Amino acid sequence: MIELTRFTAHDRERLLAARPAMVADFEADRAGFLGARLVELPGGEWLDIVEWRSAEDFRISREKGPNRPGIAEFFAAIDGLVSDERGELR
């Protein structure tokens, strides 16, 4: 399953500094997390492309929220959600 989250973050340096710890926390704490790519878009927008083993793994991860310091810091660097979609990689 692919998660596509588009968001704004006006402090680029803070967001990028927080990213490695967020990914490390996901790798350590989120079963089914297969990887993530962050795309910088024009106008202060970003697209996070996250791959999950299953929709159930994604659901469980969502329930945990920002439960680890690296995840919390990355989420704190996000100003606002633009869109959030999920789909199946074919």
Secondary structure, 3 states (H helix, E strand, C coil): CEEEEEEECCCHHHHHHHHHHHHHHHHHHCCCEEEEEEEECHHHEEEEEEEECCHHHHHHHHHHCCCCHHHHHHHHCCCEEEEEEEECCC
